[in-house]
Amino acid sequence: MTLRDIRDILDADVLCGEQSLDREVKTGFACDLISEMLAFASSGTLLITSLKNPHVIHTAEVMDAVGVVFVGGKKPNLSTMKQAGNSRIPLLATDLLIFKACGLLFQHGVQGAKRDSLQ
Amino acid sequence: MTDSRVNSGAPRHVIEFLIREKDFLSAGESASKTKKALQQLGLKAEVAKNSAIIVYEAAMNVVIHAISGKLRVVIVPEEVSIVAEDVGPGIPDIELAMQEGYSTAPHEVREMGFGAGMGLANIEHCSDELNIKSEPGVGTVLEARIRLKQKGDVS
């Protein structure tokens, strides 16, 4: 499963990182809490969130996330998108709400990230 | 802000960050910079990531609760140590603050996605050793260490 597949499944817009859509997505993780993202940090995880502040990009960078999907039609501002571009974090945005977005990805075989760093 | 010095023949790298009250973005920036610096020094990805997580959470604690603070990351061949020292209200009950889910963060902080009461627990899980000294009304010193004894931690 690549980011390109994710884009197609979620009918998402690519906000930045068009050239990185061949990256492989290993697992998915959905939440709106930064500390929880950091606790679940594992490389190759796709972050699914409705938070759109710059912290999400820093967090994605620290946790080696493969990319970020913003749900519910949310989009970060231009400076946050630029920051993601500099950090090479691809950003996708879908109008789907978080439950449906996750449900569709799960249906297509994306497994949830495991809580390895906290146990 | 990397300051490389030679100390008794062993390389020592120091990265310092100043953290001010309500300067939320500086926490994430410090974490990103720490990760990049440690990767450039050739440390293992896991060590760079855990150090960055500790810096992020420790800096957020200073931003949220303290008046000002200083964060220092010191890299020597044996370990990475991260010291966060702040001037602020201190932590009255450290054991309680360590519990996952316990939080005294205000609403605005929670809206940003922080203040879930996981910060200190996350720091503990990312470090091999954690010491917190706090004096109510004065401030807090947090020191976390990651040992680099395994071959391959530094290339």
Interface residues (C-beta under 8 A of the other chain):
Chain A: D32 L33 I34 S35 E36 L38 A39 A41 S43 L51 N53 P54 H55 V56 I57 H58 T59 E61 V62 M63 D64 S87 S117 L118
Chain B: F24 L25 A27 G28 E29 A31 S32 K35 A45 K49 A52 I53 Y56 E57 M60 M112 G113 F114 A116 G117 M118 G119 A121 N122 H125 C126
